[in-house]
Amino acid sequence: MPKRPATTPPKRPSVTPDQGPVLFKRLHPPGAPLSALDFVEQLGLPRATDEHSGGTPTRPYTLLNMVSTADGRVTIKGRSGPIGNRADYELFHALRTVADGVMIGAGTLRTERYNRIVDDPDERALRLARGLQEEPCACLLSRHLDLSPEIPLLADPAARVVIITPSDARLLDCAARVDYIRSAPGQPLDLRAAMSELHERFAIGVLLCEGGPHLNAELFAQGLIDELLLTLSPKLAGTPPGEQLLLMIAGASFDPPLELELISLLESESHLFLRYRVAHS
Ligand SMILES: NC(=O)c1ccc[n+]([C@@H]2O[C@H](COP(=O)([O-])OP(=O)(O)OC[C@H]3O[C@@H](n4cnc5c(N)ncnc54)[C@H](OP(=O)(O)O)[C@@H]3O)[C@@H](O)[C@H]2O)c1
């Protein structure tokens, strides 16, 4: 499993090294138990899509992975770590082994203080065996580029980073290799065009988005998410009086609501792992 600096709490629960992989029960469609790595191996993802884009250029096939309590909370004390279990942690990392790029909103990057995306040598070897780059590209969204170069991902010279931004600023003192996708001067960022550029310039065919809620809202609103992988944790966290809490999608609402179609359902320790296809109108 990827190591994280002692100062950086893991995004999801950690495991003891000699435990074998968690075996998920397959509830739908039914089948023999399987590990997270087996599950991602069987996803059968297209390397890119243009089928929903109405003639606009091809963009990466995009999965969103999120974890939520049963009552809809995506953070507890501001973090996602306390929500999931070990199976969720393993799935979170296994998904990174099949993606060409991992997309993260700046809010999540700052809060969760991301490390390099795949630092486990076995997982890096697995990616190479699958014909992928050893390291997925970290695709960061930021308007203001207020990103500390001390965030472990940005401080790692081995990390590959693409920053998608309407700003013409650059990150200074950043050890990671950083490229930029920018909007035309003075123009707002066109997310769909940025996604196409990820595909064309950086050969990203499968993009894994890891949130957070404000970025999710924009991606869903523009029909840029193809699948939602949602871990539903058997916890109720409630809402402290007077506090505004983040749901999975923040800053946009959909009327009529977006429709999802269940592709598969796994279970481990009462956590449910839902794989949904997002209907595009
Ligand atoms: N439960 C889960 O699975 C899960 C997953 C992820 C995150 N989280 C939690 O969610 C929280 C963070 O979420 P959040 O909604 O506050 O932040 P977020 O969605 O991660 O990031 C929002 C930021 O992304 C940038 N951004 C978004 N849309 C953009 C666009 N179109 N163009 C350019 N930049 C854009 C902006 O960055 P700038 O501010 O730099 O301009 C914006 O402030 C954290 O507490 C984290 O723990 C939970």
The ligand as a Gaussian input file, in Angstrom:
#p B3LYP/6-31G(d) Opt

LIG

0 1
 N      -15.999000      11.828000       0.513000
 C      -15.260000      11.906000      -0.569000
 O      -15.171000      10.964000      -1.365000
 C      -14.513000      13.172000      -0.865000
 C      -13.809000      13.274000      -2.073000
 C      -13.121000      14.471000      -2.336000
 C      -13.149000      15.510000      -1.429000
 N      -13.833000      15.376000      -0.273000
 C      -13.855000      16.496000       0.675000
 O      -14.354000      17.629000       0.019000
 C      -13.744000      18.814000       0.536000
 C      -13.203000      19.652000      -0.601000
 O      -14.206000      19.847000      -1.573000
 P      -14.567000      21.285000      -2.162000
 O      -15.862000      21.126000      -2.864000
 O      -14.435000      22.306000      -1.084000
 O      -13.381000      21.545000      -3.163000
 P      -13.017000      20.897000      -4.586000
 O      -14.226000      20.625000      -5.385000
 O      -12.037000      19.804000      -4.370000
 O      -12.188000      22.083000      -5.209000
 C      -12.816000      23.301000      -5.526000
 C      -11.755000      24.176000      -6.144000
 O      -11.356000      23.604000      -7.402000
 C      -11.058000      24.630000      -8.317000
 N      -12.031000      24.575000      -9.394000
 C      -13.273000      24.022000      -9.390000
 N      -13.863000      24.193000     -10.565000
 C      -12.968000      24.832000     -11.358000
 C      -12.975000      25.295000     -12.690000
 N      -14.052000      25.136000     -13.475000
 N      -11.891000      25.916000     -13.146000
 C      -10.797000      26.094000     -12.396000
 N      -10.734000      25.689000     -11.117000
 C      -11.800000      25.070000     -10.615000
 C      -11.135000      25.944000      -7.544000
 O       -9.834000      26.087000      -6.994000
 P       -9.156000      27.411000      -6.406000
 O       -9.832000      27.647000      -5.101000
 O       -7.704000      27.048000      -6.249000
 O       -9.337000      28.513000      -7.377000
 C      -12.177000      25.585000      -6.477000
 O      -12.116000      26.421000      -5.338000
 C      -12.656000      18.357000       1.472000
 O      -13.131000      18.496000       2.787000
 C      -12.466000      16.889000       1.131000
 O      -12.060000      16.150000       2.250000
 C      -14.533000      14.237000       0.017000

